[in-house]
Amino acid sequence: MRYDDLDGFDQKILKTVSMMGRISVTDLADRIGLSKSPTQTRLKRLEEQGYITGYRALIDPIRLGLDHVAFVEVKLSDTREGALEAFNAAVRDVPEIEECHLIAGSFDYLLKVRTGDMNAYRRVLAEQISPLPNVAHTSTYVAMQSIKDDGVNTVL
């Protein structure tokens, strides 16, 4: 089942909880125009069907001193399935890598790496990213300013 297959109430639930994950079921019911019981049933069904995969707090990384963001292009020496799986498994163990995307293009992966400063980034690159399985080449692009980074899918 896809998003477009959901009815208007389910779509409103997803949109609301994506922006306000801590909303009470009573407030959610008021917002979408249903009573509490059917809202709670729909919310549980959306969780069970995998539309809602969890709830979490969004932490401001700048307040934690993690304001250095770099995007890293990674080119692998081997792109067979086993090599990709090895890289994927290893990259999950590097906490400074916030995002990792397999790319169709002139390189294989795009990483978003967050650290405290350039020196910390250089250590992560040298000690944790470059030694990842099958890494042949990396290119780094340092973000000067984040224009939009809300973490919310506004397509809903």
C-alpha positions in Angstrom: 0.0 0.0 0.0 1.3 3.4 -0.9 0.7 6.9 0.6 -1.8 7.7 -2.3 -3.8 4.7 -1.4 -4.4 5.9 2.2 -7.6 7.9 2.9 -7.6 11.5 4.0 -7.7 10.7 7.7 -4.7 8.4 7.5 -2.8 11.1 5.4 -3.7 13.7 8.0 -2.4 11.5 10.8 0.9 10.9 9.0 1.4 14.6 8.2 0.6 15.6 11.8 2.8 13.1 13.6 5.7 13.8 11.2 5.7 17.4 12.5 4.5 16.8 16.1 5.5 13.3 17.2 4.6 13.9 20.8 1.0 15.0 20.1 -1.5 13.2 22.3 -4.1 11.0 20.6 -6.8 13.3 21.9 -5.2 16.3 20.2 -4.5 14.3 17.1 -8.2 13.3 16.9 -9.2 16.9 17.2 -6.9 18.0 14.5 -8.0 15.3 12.0 -11.7 15.5 12.8 -12.3 12.0 14.3 -13.0 10.8 17.8 -10.2 9.4 20.0 -10.9 5.7 19.6 -10.9 5.5 15.8 -7.9 7.8 15.7 -6.0 5.5 18.1 -7.0 2.5 16.0 -5.8 4.2 12.8 -2.5 5.3 14.4 -1.8 1.7 15.6 -2.6 0.3 12.2 -0.2 2.8 10.5 2.5 1.8 12.9 1.9 -1.9 12.3 1.9 -1.5 8.5 5.3 0.3 8.7 4.1 3.8 7.7 5.3 5.0 11.1 8.6 3.5 12.0 9.2 5.2 15.3 9.3 8.5 17.2 12.3 10.4 18.3 13.5 13.7 19.6 15.3 16.0 17.1 18.4 17.3 18.8 20.1 20.6 17.8 23.6 19.5 16.8 24.9 23.1 16.9 24.1 23.4 20.6 26.1 20.2 21.1 29.1 21.8 19.3 28.7 19.7 16.2 28.4 22.5 13.7 30.9 21.2 11.1 29.2 19.5 8.2 31.0 17.9 5.3 29.6 16.0 2.3 31.9 13.2 1.1 31.8 11.6 -2.3 33.1 8.0 -2.0 34.3 6.0 -5.0 34.8 2.3 -4.4 37.4 0.0 -6.0 34.8 -2.8 -6.2 31.0 -2.3 -6.8 29.9 -5.9 -6.8 27.1 -6.7 -4.4 29.3 -8.2 -1.7 31.5 -5.1 -1.7 28.5 -2.8 -1.4 27.2 -4.9 1.5 30.5 -4.7 3.3 30.7 -1.0 2.8 27.1 -0.5 4.0 27.6 -2.6 7.1 30.8 -0.8 8.0 29.5 2.7 7.5 26.7 2.1 10.0 29.3 1.8 12.7 30.7 5.3 12.2 28.6 7.6 14.4 29.8 10.8 12.7 28.2 9.7 9.4 24.7 11.0 9.7 23.6 9.9 6.2 24.8 7.5 3.6 23.3 7.3 0.1 24.2 5.0 -2.8 24.4 7.2 -5.8 23.9 6.7 -9.5 26.6 8.8 -11.0 30.4 9.4 -11.2 30.9 8.2 -7.6 29.3 5.5 -5.6 28.2 7.0 -2.2 27.4 10.4 -0.8 28.0 10.7 3.0 26.9 13.5 5.3 29.4 13.8 8.1 29.0 15.9 11.2 31.8 16.8 13.5 32.9 19.6 15.9 35.5 21.2 13.6 37.8 20.6 10.7 40.4 18.8 12.7 37.9 16.4 14.0 36.6 15.9 10.5 40.2 15.2 9.2 40.5 12.5 11.9 37.2 10.9 11.0 38.2 10.9 7.3 41.6 9.4 7.9 40.8 6.9 10.6 37.2 5.9 9.9 36.1 6.7 6.4 39.2 6.1 4.2 39.7 2.6 5.8 36.1 1.5 5.1 35.9 -1.6 2.8 36.8 -1.0 -0.8 37.2 2.8 -0.6 39.4 3.9 -3.5 38.9 7.7 -3.5 37.0 10.4 -1.5 36.2 14.1 -2.2 35.0 16.4 0.5 32.7 19.4 0.2 32.4 21.5 3.4 29.0 23.1 4.0 29.3 26.8 4.8 25.6 27.2 5.9 22.6 25.1 6.2 19.7 26.8 4.4 17.1 24.0 5.0 17.5 21.0 7.3 14.2 20.4 9.0 14.2 16.6 8.8 10.5 16.6 7.9 9.1 15.3 4.6 6.9 18.1 3.5 5.6 16.1 0.6 2.9 14.7 2.9 
